[in-house]
Amino acid sequence: MLLLRFALVLLLIVSGVCFGVYAFTRDQRYLRWGWVILKWSLSAALIFFGILVLERLL
């Protein structure tokens, strides 16, 4: 669980850095990578909270 939390926080930080680099350079590839990483981090968050809900139910 701790590893999943760490990965989630790391994904959010990397996504924020990509958006920041895009704001600085206006290079579209950083914006595209930021959105892809953000989608993966939201997926990881849903899995994490789904596991927490399943633990409560079981």
C-alpha positions in Angstrom: 0.0 0.0 0.0 2.8 2.4 0.8 4.4 1.7 -2.6 1.1 2.5 -4.3 0.8 5.8 -2.4 4.4 6.7 -3.3 3.8 5.9 -7.0 0.6 8.0 -7.0 2.3 11.0 -5.5 5.2 10.7 -7.8 2.9 10.5 -10.9 1.1 13.7 -9.8 4.4 15.5 -9.3 5.7 14.4 -12.7 2.5 15.5 -14.3 2.8 18.9 -12.6 6.3 19.3 -13.8 5.3 18.4 -17.4 2.6 21.1 -17.3 5.1 23.6 -15.8 7.7 22.8 -18.6 4.9 23.3 -21.1 4.0 26.7 -19.7 7.7 27.7 -19.9 8.6 26.3 -23.4 5.1 26.0 -25.1 6.2 22.7 -26.5 3.1 20.6 -27.2 4.8 17.2 -26.3 5.0 18.2 -22.7 1.3 19.1 -22.6 0.5 15.7 -24.2 2.8 13.8 -21.7 1.3 15.7 -18.8 -2.2 14.7 -19.8 -1.2 11.0 -20.3 0.5 10.9 -16.9 -2.4 12.6 -15.3 -4.8 10.0 -16.7 -2.6 7.2 -15.4 -2.4 8.8 -11.9 -6.1 9.1 -11.8 -6.4 5.5 -12.7 -4.0 4.6 -10.0 -5.9 6.6 -7.5 -9.2 4.9 -8.4 -7.5 1.5 -8.0 -6.1 2.6 -4.6 -9.4 3.8 -3.3 -11.1 0.7 -4.7 -8.8 -1.5 -2.7 -9.5 0.6 0.4 -13.2 0.2 -0.1 -12.9 -3.6 -0.7 -10.8 -3.9 2.5 -13.6 -2.2 4.5 -16.3 -4.4 3.0 -14.4 -7.6 3.6 
